[in-house]
């Protein structure tokens, strides 16, 4: 077996996505995905593991920034798209890709390598470990209400480039002071607001609400969508809160669902009244 770890070339975008989607047991429009994602990957490190002329492993990272205690922001690498074809497992391919990426991380002066691990037990051997906890909250609107006194105003807006800029400003103000927060890639805002067609998966179709303080300044926002459900001819729909930044809430700087427990595990309990919380 002849193994080579190297950056993927533009003419290899289709076989790269083919290997990636096969390992993830997915079947998108491979040619369309490759065409759409290549321009977005120009500022990334996109590694291909090539065995005897065939791409059999993938590994990608992009530059980001992590806010750490004390308010400093350190350069980091966001890791994603880590796969090895099932026909090429246990041959040291993943280890070789990780070694190549970690060498590049050091060369670029990046302090951290960060990833959401679908199969977390794999990565401990390479120096990765848990960095945060995640939780999902389900609130019954018929038995739950919020504490506190309402302040400011709320406005429903249609996603647009102007709204995108407003949300970006609120988020940036937040992430510059919140330990553990990451800088987002610019193109991710278009996907999260449904301003751009998703090349892999459904387009986001939801709603945006802005909160303004007493001076009329936007200081918070929510992105959400609805999941339709009917029981005995009655609507039992679920509102899914995709993202919430709310610096106006007393005692809570920000909550972003579905991981509200990242900054303060008890924060949601402090905001709502429910008999189950005692």
Secondary structure per residue as TSV (DSSP state, phi and psi in degrees):
chain	resnum	aa	ss	phi	psi
A	1	X	-	360.0	125.0
A	2	X	-	-103.5	112.9
A	3	X	E	-108.4	132.6
A	4	X	E	-131.9	129.7
A	5	X	E	-107.4	119.0
A	6	X	E	-154.8	163.5
A	7	X	E	-63.8	141.6
A	8	X	-	-75.5	144.8
A	9	X	-	-92.8	159.8
A	10	X	G	-59.5	-38.0
A	11	X	G	-73.2	-4.2
A	12	X	G	-105.6	8.8
A	13	X	H	-59.3	-41.6
A	14	X	H	-66.2	-53.1
A	15	X	H	-63.1	-27.0
A	16	X	H	-65.3	-49.0
A	17	X	H	-65.8	-34.2
A	18	X	H	-60.9	-45.2
A	19	X	H	-66.7	-41.5
A	20	X	H	-62.2	-49.2
A	21	X	H	-69.8	-33.7
A	22	X	H	-64.0	-44.0
A	23	X	H	-65.3	-30.9
A	24	X	T	-89.4	6.3
A	25	X	T	56.9	42.9
A	26	X	-	-125.8	158.4
A	27	X	-	-137.6	76.0
A	28	X	-	-82.0	-177.7
A	29	X	-	-76.7	94.1
A	30	X	H	-59.8	-45.2
A	31	X	H	-64.2	-41.4
A	32	X	H	-67.0	-43.1
A	33	X	H	-60.4	-45.8
A	34	X	H	-60.6	-40.9
A	35	X	H	-65.8	-38.2
A	36	X	H	-76.4	-38.3
A	37	X	H	-84.3	-24.4
A	38	X	H	-56.7	-45.9
A	39	X	G	-61.9	-25.9
A	40	X	G	-82.8	-13.3
A	41	X	G	-99.5	9.7
A	42	X	T	-68.0	-28.1
A	43	X	T	-98.5	20.5
A	44	X	E	-115.5	165.3
A	45	X	E	-98.9	112.1
A	46	X	E	-116.6	101.6
A	47	X	E	-93.7	141.4
A	48	X	E	-118.6	134.6
A	49	X	E	-96.1	114.7
A	50	X	E	-110.6	122.9
A	51	X	E	-118.5	117.1
A	52	X	T	51.1	41.7
A	53	X	T	88.0	-2.5
A	54	X	E	-115.4	137.2
A	55	X	E	-73.7	118.7
A	56	X	E	-124.7	-0.6
A	57	X	E	-150.3	150.0
A	58	X	E	-133.5	150.4
A	59	X	E	-161.9	127.1
A	60	X	E	-136.3	150.0
A	61	X	E	-148.6	161.4
A	62	X	E	-141.9	155.8
A	63	X	E	-74.5	137.4
A	64	X	E	-145.0	-167.3
A	65	X	E	-146.2	135.7
A	66	X	E	-116.7	128.8
A	67	X	E	-81.9	129.8
A	68	X	-	-119.6	166.8
A	69	X	T	-53.3	137.1
A	70	X	T	98.5	-9.2
A	71	X	S	92.4	-2.4
A	72	X	-	-72.1	155.5
A	73	X	E	-125.1	121.7
A	74	X	E	-111.3	144.6
A	75	X	E	-67.9	141.7
A	76	X	E	-145.2	169.3
A	77	X	E	-118.4	125.6
A	78	X	E	-87.8	120.7
A	79	X	E	-101.1	139.3
A	80	X	E	-158.0	176.1
A	81	X	E	55.0	43.0
A	82	X	E	-91.2	111.3
A	83	X	E	-145.2	155.8
A	84	X	E	-137.6	134.1
A	85	X	-	-59.6	143.9
A	86	X	G	-61.0	-21.6
A	87	X	G	-79.7	-6.4
A	88	X	G	-127.2	23.5
A	89	X	-	-73.2	159.8
A	90	X	S	58.9	38.9
A	91	X	S	-123.6	9.8
A	92	X	S	82.0	12.6
A	93	X	H	-69.7	-46.5
A	94	X	H	-61.2	-45.1
A	95	X	H	-59.4	-38.9
A	96	X	H	-67.8	-40.0
A	97	X	H	-67.4	-41.5
A	98	X	H	-62.3	-43.5
A	99	X	H	-61.8	-40.8
A	100	X	H	-65.0	-44.2
A	101	X	H	-67.1	-43.3
A	102	X	H	-64.1	-34.7
A	103	X	H	-64.0	-41.5
A	104	X	H	-67.0	-37.3
A	105	X	H	-58.6	-45.8
A	106	X	H	-66.0	-41.0
A	107	X	H	-60.1	-36.6
A	108	X	T	-89.2	4.8
A	109	X	T	70.4	22.8
A	110	X	-	-85.6	134.4
A	111	X	-	-86.9	-30.5
A	112	X	E	-127.4	151.1
A	113	X	E	-113.9	124.8
A	114	X	E	-123.3	138.1
A	115	X	-	-156.7	151.6
A	116	X	-	-89.9	113.7
A	117	X	-	-96.7	115.8
A	118	X	T	-67.8	-34.5
A	119	X	T	-123.5	77.7
A	120	X	G	-59.2	-30.6
A	121	X	G	-61.9	-17.7
A	122	X	G	-68.2	-34.6
A	123	X	G	-93.2	-10.6
A	124	X	G	-60.3	-34.4
A	125	X	G	-66.9	-16.8
A	126	X	G	-102.7	8.3
A	127	X	T	98.5	3.6
A	128	X	-	-87.4	150.3
A	129	X	-	-151.4	168.5
A	130	X	-	-59.8	134.6
A	131	X	-	-115.1	-23.3
A	132	X	-	-157.2	165.2
A	133	X	-	-107.5	155.9
A	134	X	-	-132.5	143.3
A	135	X	-	-145.5	157.3
A	136	X	-	-122.0	132.9
A	137	X	-	-111.9	135.0
A	138	X	-	-118.0	119.6
A	139	X	-	-111.7	130.5
A	140	X	-	-87.7	114.3
A	141	X	T	-67.7	-17.8
A	142	X	T	-80.3	-12.8
A	143	X	T	-132.0	7.0
A	144	X	-	-126.0	138.9
A	145	X	E	-141.4	163.4
A	146	X	E	-91.5	146.4
A	147	X	-	-79.1	166.5
A	148	X	S	90.4	173.2
A	149	X	-	-106.1	133.9
A	150	X	-	-68.8	135.9
A	151	X	-	-130.4	156.7
A	152	X	S	69.6	-162.0
A	153	X	E	-133.6	158.5
A	154	X	E	-121.4	134.9
A	155	X	E	-128.6	128.8
A	156	X	E	-84.6	130.5
A	157	X	E	-129.6	155.7
A	158	X	-	-89.2	131.1
A	159	X	-	-53.7	133.4
A	160	X	-	-157.8	175.8
A	161	X	H	-64.8	-35.2
A	162	X	H	-65.9	-43.9
A	163	X	H	-64.7	-39.4
A	164	X	H	-55.5	-45.9
A	165	X	H	-64.0	-37.7
A	166	X	H	-65.5	-47.2
A	167	X	H	-63.4	-39.2
A	168	X	H	-60.2	-42.7
A	169	X	H	-63.7	-42.2
A	170	X	H	-64.3	-44.4
A	171	X	H	-64.1	-43.5
A	172	X	H	-61.9	-41.1
A	173	X	H	-60.5	-35.8
A	174	X	H	-71.8	-51.2
A	175	X	H	-69.3	-22.1
A	176	X	T	-71.1	-17.6
A	177	X	T	-118.9	-5.2
A	178	X	S	-98.5	116.1
A	179	X	T	-59.5	130.9
A	180	X	T	93.9	-7.1
A	181	X	-	-81.7	152.9
A	182	X	B	-116.1	151.0
A	183	X	-	-73.2	135.4
A	184	X	-	-91.1	151.1
A	185	X	-	-72.2	141.3
A	186	X	H	-58.7	-42.5
A	187	X	H	-69.8	-17.3
A	188	X	H	-65.2	-28.7
A	189	X	H	-63.7	-37.5
A	190	X	H	-63.7	-40.6
A	191	X	H	-70.8	-40.6
A	192	X	H	-69.5	-22.7
A	193	X	T	-101.7	3.7
A	194	X	T	69.6	20.8
A	195	X	S	-82.7	-10.9
A	196	X	S	-137.1	139.0
A	197	X	-	-64.6	131.7
A	198	X	-	-69.7	135.1
A	199	X	S	-88.3	-11.9
A	200	X	S	-144.7	95.9
A	201	X	S	110.6	173.0
A	202	X	-	-73.1	152.6
A	203	X	-	-73.2	140.3
A	204	X	-	-67.9	127.8
A	205	X	-	-128.9	97.7
A	206	X	-	-149.3	-155.8
A	207	X	E	-132.4	155.7
A	208	X	E	-129.2	132.1
A	209	X	E	-120.6	134.4
A	210	X	E	-106.9	141.4
A	211	X	E	-108.3	133.1
A	212	X	E	-115.9	140.3
A	213	X	-	-79.1	-173.1
A	214	X	T	-64.0	-19.7
A	215	X	T	-91.6	-2.8
A	216	X	S	91.0	4.1
A	217	X	-	-83.7	133.2
A	218	X	E	-71.1	121.0
A	219	X	E	-126.0	6.3
A	220	X	E	-165.6	161.5
A	221	X	E	-156.0	161.2
A	222	X	E	-135.5	138.3
A	223	X	E	-113.8	131.9
A	224	X	E	-151.7	160.9
A	225	X	E	-141.5	166.6
A	226	X	E	-113.6	144.0
A	227	X	E	-114.1	118.7
A	228	X	-	-77.1	135.7
A	229	X	-	-152.2	136.3
A	230	X	E	-125.3	137.1
A	231	X	E	-131.1	123.0
A	232	X	T	50.7	45.1
A	233	X	T	64.5	19.7
A	234	X	E	-118.9	139.9
A	235	X	E	-70.7	130.0
A	236	X	-	-130.1	49.8
A	237	X	-	-69.1	156.5
A	238	X	E	-115.0	130.7
A	239	X	E	-95.2	120.8
A	240	X	E	-101.3	117.3
A	241	X	E	-85.6	104.5
A	242	X	E	-74.4	-35.2
A	243	X	E	-162.3	139.5
A	244	X	E	-142.3	121.8
A	245	X	E	-119.5	116.3
A	246	X	E	-138.9	76.4
A	247	X	T	-69.3	-10.1
A	248	X	T	-82.1	-12.1
A	249	X	S	-74.9	130.2
A	250	X	T	-61.0	126.3
A	251	X	T	80.0	-3.5
A	252	X	-	-133.4	118.5
A	253	X	S	-72.4	-38.7
A	254	X	-	-168.0	146.2
A	255	X	-	-132.4	133.3
A	256	X	-	-126.7	116.6
A	257	X	T	-95.3	151.4
A	258	X	T	-89.3	22.5
A	259	X	-	-120.8	58.3
A	260	X	T	-68.5	-17.8
A	261	X	T	-84.2	1.5
A	262	X	T	-62.6	-46.8
A	263	X	T	-88.1	-36.6
A	264	X	-	-150.8	103.6
A	265	X	T	-56.6	-25.2
A	266	X	T	-100.3	8.5
A	267	X	H	-63.6	-42.9
A	268	X	H	-64.0	-40.3
A	269	X	H	-60.6	-32.9
A	270	X	H	-71.4	-22.6
A	271	X	H	-91.0	-29.0
A	272	X	E	-122.1	157.5
A	273	X	E	-110.2	125.0
A	274	X	-	-148.0	134.5
A	275	X	G	-54.0	-30.0
A	276	X	G	-67.0	-22.8
A	277	X	G	-82.9	-6.1
A	278	X	-	79.6	360.0
